[in-house]
Amino acid sequence: MLRKLLKYEFIYLVKDFVRTYIIYGITVLILTLLVSLRGSSGSPAYVSLTTIFAIIYYIFTLVLALMTISHNVRRFKKNMFSHEGYLTNTLPVTPSQHVIAKAIAGAVNYVISFVVIFLGLVILSAGAGQTSELMKGLDFAFELLDNFGMLLPAFLMLATGYLALLMCCYLVSAVGNMVGGSKLKSAMLAVGLVIGYIMFTVVLSSAAVKNGASSEGIMYIYSIFYAAGAAIEFAVVIHIIKNDLNLQ
């Protein structure tokens, strides 16, 4: 059944998010064209147009990955706690499977967003004649991480950190539903969770440094912390869905 849930989640992503990637791609292509013409045009109109598309591109690039999270959380909330929940929660599927399917689909979309951003950088670099410099920089970064043995711990830290963030957003949605949709209480919970993560991260960092832990060791500690946090948030979300569901 999890496979069927994933199928529908990915169908939703294709319908809802491909447009965003297309718009991003069009923005990249227009900016690349403008950049490639920089030597033959220096008019005020050209400069203004290039500046406008550069700003749009930079802002779009900064928020694209975050958009995948916000879309995923909004679908989770709508699918589980709105009127759609009456149908969702009658399916022969456990709440855990629903949450896992949405988390997997969200993670895939999150990774795709970075792939799209990277392809955009490659296209822009080609337009500016800087492709070789971009690839050299990436090779150097990966070699540096690999030489210091930080490639695996860095990946684990980022993956578990993303999972903890996503489960945190799910938890805020679930608690908000449980308390009747109070935005103030949801916001207070979100702020509290963020502060809690930051405080524990600082404490863990200080303790690890005092005990002489290496950089990769600290990353592994963060990974364990984030994984534990995600597991606790997941358990609370499932508990709320099973016992305190309040469909809007």
C-alpha positions in Angstrom: 0.0 0.0 0.0 2.9 2.3 0.7 3.9 2.0 -3.0 0.4 3.2 -4.1 0.6 6.1 -1.7 4.0 7.1 -3.1 2.5 6.8 -6.6 -0.2 9.3 -5.8 2.2 11.6 -4.0 4.5 11.8 -7.0 1.5 12.4 -9.3 0.6 15.3 -7.1 4.2 16.6 -7.2 4.3 16.4 -11.0 1.0 18.3 -11.3 1.8 20.9 -8.7 5.5 21.5 -8.9 6.6 20.9 -12.5 5.2 24.4 -13.4 7.6 25.9 -10.8 10.6 24.1 -12.4 9.5 25.2 -15.9 9.3 28.9 -14.7 12.7 28.6 -13.0 14.1 27.1 -16.2 12.7 29.9 -18.4 14.2 32.5 -16.0 17.6 30.8 -16.2 17.4 30.7 -20.0 16.5 34.3 -20.3 19.2 35.4 -17.9 21.7 33.2 -19.8 20.8 34.8 -23.1 21.2 38.3 -21.6 24.5 37.4 -20.0 25.8 36.0 -23.3 24.9 39.3 -25.0 26.7 41.4 -22.5 29.6 42.1 -24.9 27.4 43.4 -27.7 24.9 45.5 -25.7 25.5 48.0 -23.0 22.3 50.1 -23.2 20.5 51.2 -20.1 17.5 49.1 -21.1 19.7 46.0 -21.4 21.4 46.7 -18.0 18.0 47.2 -16.3 16.5 44.0 -17.9 19.6 42.0 -16.9 19.5 43.3 -13.4 15.8 42.5 -13.0 16.2 38.9 -14.2 19.3 38.4 -12.1 17.4 39.5 -9.0 14.5 37.2 -9.9 17.0 34.3 -10.5 18.8 34.8 -7.2 15.7 35.1 -5.1 14.1 32.1 -6.9 17.2 30.1 -6.3 17.3 30.9 -2.6 13.7 30.0 -2.0 13.3 27.1 -4.4 14.3 24.4 -1.9 12.2 26.0 0.8 9.2 26.0 -1.5 9.4 22.2 -1.8 9.1 22.0 2.0 6.3 24.5 2.2 4.4 22.7 -0.5 4.9 19.3 1.1 3.7 20.6 4.5 0.7 22.3 3.0 -0.3 19.0 1.3 0.2 17.1 4.5 -2.0 19.5 6.4 -4.7 19.6 3.7 -4.7 15.9 3.0 -4.7 14.8 6.7 -6.5 17.6 8.6 -8.9 19.4 6.2 -12.2 18.0 4.8 -10.0 15.7 2.6 -9.1 13.9 5.9 -12.5 12.3 6.0 -11.5 10.3 2.9 -7.8 10.0 3.7 -8.4 8.5 7.2 -10.9 5.9 5.9 -8.4 4.3 3.6 -6.9 0.9 4.6 -3.6 2.6 5.4 -2.0 3.4 8.7 -1.1 7.0 9.7 2.6 5.9 9.7 2.4 5.0 6.0 0.7 8.3 5.1 3.4 10.3 6.9 6.3 8.1 5.5 5.0 8.4 1.9 4.7 12.2 2.2 8.1 12.5 3.8 9.7 10.4 1.0 8.0 12.3 -1.7 9.0 15.6 0.0 12.7 14.4 0.2 12.8 13.5 -3.4 11.3 16.8 -4.5 13.8 18.6 -2.2 16.7 16.8 -3.9 15.3 17.5 -7.4 15.2 21.2 -6.5 19.0 21.1 -5.9 19.5 19.2 -9.1 17.5 21.9 -11.0 19.5 24.7 -9.3 22.8 22.9 -10.3 21.6 22.6 -13.9 20.7 26.2 -13.8 24.2 27.1 -12.6 25.7 25.0 -15.4 23.6 26.7 -18.1 24.5 30.2 -16.7 28.2 29.3 -16.5 28.1 28.1 -20.1 26.5 31.3 -21.2 29.2 33.3 -19.3 32.0 31.0 -20.5 32.7 29.9 -17.0 31.8 26.2 -17.1 35.3 24.9 -16.5 35.7 27.1 -13.4 32.4 25.9 -12.0 33.4 22.2 -12.4 36.9 22.8 -11.0 35.3 24.4 -7.9 32.9 21.5 -7.4 35.7 19.0 -7.9 37.8 20.8 -5.3 35.0 20.9 -2.8 34.2 17.2 -3.1 37.9 16.3 -3.0 38.3 18.4 0.2 35.4 16.7 1.9 36.5 13.3 0.8 40.1 13.8 1.9 39.0 14.9 5.3 36.6 12.0 5.6 33.6 14.4 5.8 31.6 13.3 2.8 29.6 10.7 4.6 29.0 12.5 7.9 28.1 15.7 6.0 25.5 13.8 3.9 24.1 12.1 7.0 23.9 15.4 8.9 22.1 17.1 6.0 19.7 14.2 5.5 18.8 13.8 9.1 18.6 17.6 9.5 16.1 17.8 6.6 14.1 15.0 8.1 14.0 16.7 11.5 12.9 20.0 9.9 10.1 18.2 7.9 8.8 16.3 10.9 9.0 19.5 12.9 6.7 21.2 10.3 4.4 18.1 10.4 4.3 18.3 14.2 3.4 22.0 14.1 0.5 21.3 11.7 -0.7 18.4 13.8 -0.6 20.3 17.0 -2.3 23.3 15.3 -5.1 20.9 14.2 -5.4 19.4 17.7 -5.8 22.9 19.3 -8.5 24.0 16.8 -6.3 25.6 14.2 -4.9 28.3 16.5 -2.2 30.1 14.5 -0.7 31.7 17.6 -0.2 28.4 19.4 1.2 26.8 16.3 3.6 29.7 15.8 4.7 29.5 19.5 5.3 25.8 19.1 7.3 26.3 15.9 9.5 29.0 17.6 9.9 26.8 20.7 11.1 23.8 18.6 13.5 26.0 16.6 15.0 27.5 19.8 15.2 24.0 21.4 17.1 22.6 18.4 19.5 25.6 18.4 20.1 25.3 22.2 20.7 21.5 22.0 23.0 22.0 19.0 25.1 24.6 20.8 25.3 22.4 23.9 26.3 19.3 21.8 28.9 21.4 19.9 30.4 22.7 23.1 30.6 19.3 24.8 32.0 17.7 21.6 34.7 20.3 21.3 35.7 20.1 24.9 36.1 16.3 24.6 38.3 16.8 21.5 35.9 15.5 18.9 36.8 15.9 15.3 34.7 17.8 12.7 33.4 14.6 11.3 32.7 13.3 14.8 30.6 16.4 15.5 28.7 15.8 12.3 27.9 12.3 13.4 26.7 13.6 16.7 24.4 16.1 15.0 23.1 13.3 12.8 22.2 11.2 15.8 20.6 14.2 17.5 18.6 15.1 14.4 17.5 11.5 13.8 16.3 11.2 17.4 14.5 14.5 17.1 12.8 13.4 13.9 11.8 10.0 15.5 10.2 11.7 18.5 8.3 14.2 16.2 7.2 11.4 14.0 5.8 9.5 17.0 4.0 12.5 18.4 2.4 13.2 14.9 1.2 9.6 14.6 -0.2 9.8 18.1 -2.1 13.0 17.3 -3.5 11.5 14.1 -4.7 8.4 15.9 -6.0 9.9 19.1 -6.6 13.6 18.7 -7.7 14.2 15.1 -9.8 17.3 14.7 -10.8 17.5 11.1 -11.5 21.1 9.9 
